[in-house]
Every structure is written in structure tokens, then in C-alpha cells.
Amino acid sequence: MALYLMLGNYTHPSVREINAARTKEAVGVIEKNNGQVVSMYAMLGQFDVVLVVNLPGNREAMEVSVGLSRVTGIHFSTGPVIPIDRFDEMMETARQAQEQMPTESKRT
């Protein structure tokens, strides 16, 4: 499973339909695609809704993003995320690999 961040913006029609039943339906779309909701938040600012979900892969992420837009009328921007400690490990591995390359192969 991979972690995805889904940033959503309400449309005028979707604001009129905010209710707990629609939220349950949205969770159902995620679960139907073998996903799991980690957390869901309403927020102020550039985005109106943020979801953190576990999904098997990019195909399911695309299906969930489109499916949620159809069910809720909310437009989503969806992308994979990794914990920062994992990112730090990846960058350290990349740095070490670069240091082992011959000097003429290194990019500056």
C-alpha cells in the first residue's frame, strides 16, 4: 500500500450537498478500490478538504480521485507522499551512490 494526499476544492453545487451520508459514500469509494482512509480534514485556505489515504497504487489513486469527484462534486488533486524520515533515507542513499561514481560521471 502507498500513502496518498488528496487535496480537494468544493464546487458551488458540492457545498450544497455537504452531509454525513455523502462522506460515508466517499469512504466507500476508497474502500471499494482496496483503500483505507487514514484521516480526513476540512480546512481553510487554498484547499477545502484534505484526505490521507492508503491505496494499492497509482491506478487505484486515479480511480478514487475521479470516483470521489463524481460522487461528491469536489475536485481533487491527488499525489503520492512518503514520510519525511523515509525521504531523508532515500536522499542519503542517493548521495552515497553519487559519491561512489567516478568523478567525470558526477553531475554538479
C-alpha positions in Angstrom: 0.0 0.0 0.0 1.1 3.5 -0.7 0.2 6.7 1.0 -1.6 9.5 -1.0 -2.6 13.0 -0.2 -5.8 14.2 -1.7 -6.4 17.9 -1.8 -10.0 18.9 -2.6 -11.9 22.1 -3.6 -15.6 22.4 -3.3 -17.7 23.5 -6.3 -20.8 25.6 -5.6 -23.1 22.5 -6.1 -20.9 20.3 -3.9 -21.2 22.8 -1.0 -25.0 22.5 -1.0 -24.7 18.7 -0.7 -22.3 18.6 2.4 -23.6 15.8 4.7 -22.5 12.8 6.7 -24.1 10.4 4.2 -22.0 11.7 1.3 -18.9 11.4 3.5 -19.8 7.8 4.1 -20.3 7.3 0.4 -16.9 8.8 -0.3 -15.2 6.5 2.2 -17.0 3.6 0.4 -15.4 4.7 -2.9 -12.0 4.5 -1.3 -12.6 1.1 0.3 -14.1 -0.3 -2.9 -10.7 0.4 -4.5 -9.0 -1.6 -1.8 -8.0 1.6 0.0 -8.1 2.8 3.6 -8.8 6.3 4.9 -6.0 7.3 7.3 -7.6 10.8 8.0 -9.9 13.3 6.6 -10.0 17.1 7.4 -11.9 20.2 6.4 -9.6 23.2 6.2 -9.3 26.9 5.5 -7.1 28.3 2.8 -6.3 27.2 -0.7 -8.0 23.8 -0.3 -11.3 22.9 1.4 -10.7 19.2 2.1 -7.7 17.1 2.7 -7.7 13.3 2.8 -4.8 11.0 3.6 -5.4 7.5 2.2 -3.6 4.2 1.7 -4.1 2.8 -1.8 -2.5 -0.2 -3.6 -1.1 2.0 -6.4 -1.4 4.8 -8.9 -4.2 3.2 -10.8 -6.4 3.0 -7.7 -5.4 6.5 -6.8 -6.7 7.8 -10.2 -9.9 5.7 -9.9 -10.5 7.0 -6.4 -9.8 10.6 -7.4 -12.2 10.5 -10.3 -14.7 8.4 -8.4 -14.8 10.9 -5.5 -15.2 13.8 -7.9 -18.2 12.0 -9.4 -19.8 11.2 -6.1 -19.1 14.4 -4.3 -18.6 17.1 -6.9 -15.4 18.0 -5.2 -12.3 18.5 -7.5 -9.3 16.6 -6.2 -5.5 16.9 -6.7 -4.0 13.6 -5.7 -0.4 12.6 -5.3 1.8 10.0 -3.5 3.6 11.0 -0.3 6.2 9.4 1.8 7.2 10.1 5.4 10.0 12.6 5.7 12.3 10.1 7.5 11.9 7.8 4.5 12.7 10.7 2.2 15.8 11.5 4.2 17.0 7.9 3.9 16.4 7.9 0.1 18.4 11.1 -0.3 21.2 9.7 1.8 21.3 6.6 -0.3 21.4 8.7 -3.5 24.2 10.9 -2.0 26.3 7.9 -1.2 25.7 6.4 -4.6 26.8 9.7 -6.2 29.9 9.8 -4.1 30.9 6.3 -5.4 30.6 7.4 -9.0 33.8 8.2 -11.0 34.4 12.0 -10.9 33.7 12.5 -14.6 30.2 10.9 -14.2 29.1 13.1 -11.4 26.8 16.0 -12.1 27.4 19.3 -10.5 
